[in-house]
Amino acid sequence: MEDHPETRYTYLVDADDRILQVDPNWCQFAIENGAPHLPESVIGEELYRFFGDPTLVQLYREIAAGVRRTKRTVIVPFRCDSADRVRLMELEIEALDDGVLRYQGVLLEESAMAERPTPRPGRRIPTCSVCLFTQMGEEWVSPGTRPNDPEMSEWSLCPTCSEALAHWRSLGSPEP
């Protein structure tokens, strides 16, 4: 994995989780990843429209609600892979005034994607919505082995992320 100097990809969402603003680094990242239309098209849209998995939407809704309620900043690790790159990132979620949240993604590590097997037609492969590991038999394996076609993924949570989920939710819970 390649290490990267800390670059933050920042966007703001309002109290209704609609995207208010994206910074130049976020725009550049979108352009470099084949989505030059995104910077203009995301403003005013609900953040969760861009999440593919209902479990992940629910997780981030709960985290956002907790951050707003407690004003405590939360850092959530996540994967942001492309067709040919594996990316380990962190997302810092911070409460600002009037229910606005600042999301700042930081690229921690990046490497070339390993060749991935092609699944049998019609077979959907359990894939963790958070870390992108895939279930092969009883094991959950690195994202580099996931299917080439995201449509072949059956979104779920791996055991590690399920445990972490309870921790992330507790970070937004009121102090006892």
matplotlib code that plots the C-alpha trace (Angstrom):
import matplotlib.pyplot as plt

x = [0.0, 1.2, 1.0, -0.4, 0.1, -3.0, -5.5, -9.0, -12.0, -14.7, -18.4, -21.1, -24.7, -27.6, -29.9, -31.9, -28.7, -28.8, -25.4, -24.6, -21.1, -18.1, -14.5, -12.0, -10.3, -13.6, -14.3, -10.8, -11.2, -14.5, -13.0, -10.0, -12.3, -14.4, -17.2, -16.6, -20.4, -20.7, -19.5, -22.3, -25.0, -24.6, -25.4, -29.0, -29.2, -29.7, -26.4, -27.8, -28.9, -25.3, -25.2, -26.0, -26.9, -29.8, -27.7, -25.1, -27.7, -29.1, -25.6, -24.7, -28.2, -27.6, -24.1, -25.2, -28.0, -25.7, -23.1, -25.7, -27.2, -23.9, -21.7, -19.0, -16.8, -16.7, -14.1, -15.3, -12.9, -14.2, -13.1, -13.5, -12.3, -12.4, -12.2, -8.4, -7.5, -7.9, -8.3, -8.4, -9.9, -11.3, -14.3, -14.5, -18.0, -18.2, -21.3, -21.3, -24.1, -27.8, -27.6, -24.9, -22.4, -18.9, -17.7, -13.9, -12.5, -8.8, -7.0, -4.8, -3.5, -3.9, -2.7, -3.5, -6.5, -5.6, -7.1, -10.6, -12.4, -15.5, -18.5, -20.7, -23.7, -26.7, -24.7, -24.6, -21.7, -22.1, -20.1, -19.6, -20.9, -18.3, -14.9, -15.9, -14.6, -16.5, -17.6, -16.1, -17.4, -17.0, -14.3, -14.5, -11.6, -9.9, -11.7, -9.1, -11.0, -14.5, -16.4, -15.7, -19.4, -20.8, -24.3, -23.1, -22.7, -25.3, -24.7, -24.4, -22.0, -19.1, -18.7, -15.8, -17.8, -21.0, -19.0, -17.6, -21.1, -22.1, -19.0, -19.7, -23.3, -22.2, -20.0, -23.1, -25.0, -25.5, -23.1, -24.5]
y = [0.0, 3.5, 6.1, 9.5, 13.0, 14.0, 15.5, 16.1, 15.7, 17.9, 18.3, 19.9, 18.6, 20.5, 19.4, 17.4, 15.6, 17.5, 18.3, 22.1, 22.3, 20.2, 21.5, 21.6, 18.5, 16.6, 17.9, 16.8, 13.4, 12.9, 14.0, 11.7, 8.8, 9.2, 11.3, 14.9, 15.5, 14.9, 18.3, 20.2, 17.5, 16.6, 20.1, 20.0, 16.2, 14.0, 12.5, 8.9, 8.9, 8.1, 5.0, 1.7, -0.3, 0.3, -1.1, 1.5, 4.3, 3.3, 3.2, 6.7, 8.1, 6.9, 8.2, 11.6, 11.8, 11.0, 13.5, 16.2, 15.3, 15.1, 17.4, 14.8, 14.2, 10.6, 9.0, 6.0, 3.9, 2.9, 1.6, 3.8, 1.5, 2.1, -0.4, -0.6, 1.0, -0.2, 2.8, 2.8, 6.0, 7.6, 9.8, 12.4, 13.7, 16.9, 18.9, 22.6, 25.1, 24.6, 20.9, 21.2, 18.4, 18.6, 15.3, 15.1, 12.0, 11.3, 8.9, 6.7, 4.1, 3.2, 0.4, -1.4, -3.7, -7.3, -9.3, -10.3, -13.5, -13.3, -14.9, -17.4, -15.8, -15.3, -15.7, -12.8, -12.6, -11.3, -8.1, -5.9, -2.4, -0.9, -2.7, -4.3, -7.7, -10.6, -13.8, -16.9, -19.9, -19.2, -16.6, -12.9, -12.0, -8.8, -6.4, -7.3, -10.6, -9.2, -9.6, -7.3, -6.3, -4.5, -5.6, -9.1, -8.0, -8.9, -6.1, -7.0, -6.6, -8.8, -9.9, -7.4, -4.4, -5.6, -5.4, -2.0, -0.8, -1.1, 1.0, 3.7, 3.9, 4.3, 7.2, 9.2, 8.1, 10.5, 10.2, 8.0]
z = [0.0, -0.8, 1.9, 1.0, 2.4, 4.3, 1.9, 3.2, 1.0, 2.6, 2.2, 4.3, 4.8, 6.3, 9.1, 6.6, 5.3, 2.0, 0.5, 0.9, -0.3, -1.6, -1.5, -4.4, -3.2, -3.3, -6.8, -8.0, -6.5, -8.3, -11.6, -11.2, -10.5, -13.7, -12.3, -13.5, -13.4, -9.6, -8.3, -10.0, -9.5, -5.8, -4.3, -2.8, -3.0, 0.0, 1.0, 1.3, -2.3, -3.2, -0.8, -2.5, 0.6, 3.1, 6.0, 5.3, 5.0, 8.4, 10.0, 8.7, 9.7, 13.2, 13.4, 12.0, 14.5, 17.4, 16.3, 16.0, 19.4, 21.4, 19.3, 19.5, 16.5, 15.2, 12.9, 10.8, 8.8, 5.3, 1.9, -1.2, -4.0, -7.7, -10.5, -10.3, -6.9, -3.3, -0.9, 2.9, 4.2, 7.3, 7.5, 10.3, 11.0, 13.0, 14.1, 13.2, 13.9, 13.0, 12.5, 9.7, 9.6, 8.2, 6.6, 6.0, 4.2, 4.5, 2.2, 4.4, 2.0, -1.7, -3.9, -7.1, -7.1, -7.3, -10.1, -9.0, -9.8, -11.9, -10.1, -11.8, -13.6, -11.3, -8.1, -5.7, -3.3, 0.3, 0.5, 3.6, 3.0, 5.2, 4.5, 1.2, 2.3, 0.6, 2.1, 0.5, 2.3, 6.0, 5.6, 4.8, 2.5, 1.2, -1.1, -3.8, -4.3, -4.7, -7.9, -10.8, -11.1, -8.0, -9.2, -8.2, -4.6, -1.9, 0.6, 4.3, 7.2, 8.0, 11.7, 12.3, 11.1, 12.9, 16.1, 15.2, 14.3, 18.0, 18.9, 16.3, 17.4, 21.0, 20.1, 19.2, 22.3, 25.2, 28.1, 31.0]

ax = plt.figure().add_subplot(projection="3d")
ax.plot(x, y, z, "-o")
ax.set_aspect("equal")
plt.show()
